[in-house]
């Protein structure tokens, strides 16, 4: 943060009269405000509700709730470091949604980011590629650096097939 941005955040927090340190909901609201104020310019925490904004797909929603969100919430309630590590091993580190265009794959990823209060970085496959040697890798490193700066973050690789083709499928230098 720059000094000016830091001062703006502190002024915003000073006028917060609703802060009650004994109330967990008040602390969560304050934490959410600080998170939104400190995000970079092009990053945002999406506001997509898994149940209200996405219709149908009951099986997918149930699986996301059970396999990711419940595990994540139970991890936050653990106090022992050993229990937290055990829970973190159960939480999936990556998910691949597959299907035809327009079926809501990116929308589901944004809904997961909303539920986890994480930033969502949507990366289109073709924007990663470059004709210059090493530049594609540099673009990928920059995306992960940006995700670390705004952690917790979810990186959504859209059009994955455009840059992660099957091995041996190259017809040219690839």
N, C-alpha and C positions, 0 to 999 in steps of 0.2 A: 504494500500500500504506500502511496505517497503521503507526505505529511498533511497535505490539504485534505485528502480523502479520509485520513485517520481523524482529523479534527471534525470533519462533517459527521462521521459515525459517532464520535463521542458526544457531540451536541445533540444528535438524534437520541442517544441513549439517556442523556441527562433529563430530557423532558418526559421520559417514560414514568408516569405516575402510577401505572397499573402493576408495577413490579412488586410481587410479594414473594420473598425468598422461600417461604414455607409452602408455597403452592406450586406443585410440579408443572401444572398447565401454564402458569405465568412464566416459569423459567423456560419451558419449551417454546413459547411464543417469542421470548427475548432471543433465544438461541436461533430461532428461525429468521428473525429480523437481522441479526448480526450476520448470519450466513448469506442472506440476500444482498446485504449492503457490501459485503467483502468479495463477492463474485466478480470475475473479470467482466469486461464490457459485453462480450459476445456470448457469455455463458449464462445459463438460467436453470433454475429448478422447474421442471415442467409441472403443470397442474392438470393431470389427466387421472381421473378416478377409475380404478379397475372395474368397479361395479356400475357406477352411474354413467360413465362416458362410453363404455364398450358394451355393445349389445351382443347377445348370443355367446358362443364359445364357452359354454359352461364348463366343459371338461378342461380346457386350457386354463381358465381362471382358477378352478379348484386346484389344479396341479401347481400353478404359480403360488397360490396362497399357501398350500401345504408344503411344497418343496423349498420355497425361498422365504416368503414373508414370515411365516410362523417360526421358522428356524432363526431368522434374523431378530425377531422380537424376543424370542426366548434367550438368545445370546446376550441381549442388552440387560436382561434381568439377572444374569449370573454375576456372582461376586468373586468367585474363585478364578484365578488366572488359568488353572488347569481346565476348569469347566468351559471357560471362554474359548480356549484353544481347541478343545474337543468340538465345540459347536461350530467354530470357524472352518474346521475340516469338513463338516457336513454341508456347508453352504456352497452351492455351485459357483465356480469362478467364471463360468461362461455358459451361454445358452445360444443355440442356433435355432432361429425360427425359419422354417422353409415353407414356401408356397408361392402361388402366382402373385404377380403385382396387384396391389390394391386390397389385400386381405387383412391389413392391420398389423403387420409384423412390427413396424417401427412404432406404431401407436401402443402396442403392448409393452414394448421396451420402455417407452416414456411413462407408461402407467406404473411399471415396476420402479422406475427412478422416483416417481412421485411418492410411492408408498415408502420408499427407503429414505426420502428426503435427500436425494442425491442429484447432482447436476447430470444432465444428459448431453453428451457430445455426439452429434450425428455426423458421421463421416461418410461421404459418398465415395464409393470405390474408385471411380475415375479421377477424382481430385487427388488421390494419393500417388497415382502413376506419373512418372516423368521419363522423358527420353534420355535424360542425363544420368550417367552412372552414379549411384549413391544418393541421388536426390530423393528417390522414393523412400528409401530407408530413413533419410533425414526427416521427411514429412511424417513418417510413422513415429519416430522418436519424439517429435514435437507434440504430437497428439497425446502421447502417454505422459509427457512432461506437463502439459496443460491439465490433464486429468489428475495428476498428483497434486498440482497446485490448488485444484478446486475439490479435493477429496472430501467426502465420498463422491465418486463419480461413476457413471456408467458410459462406456464408449459403445456407440451403436454403429456398426459397420454396415452401411446400406449398400446393396449391390455387391456383396462379397465375391460373387462369382467373377466379377470383372478383373480382380487382381489376385485372387487365390484360386487359380485353376488347378485341376488335377495334375499330379506329376506325370511327366511323359506325354502330356497332351499338347506340347508346343509344336507348332508347325514351322516356326522360325527360331530366332535366337532366344526369344522368351525372356 
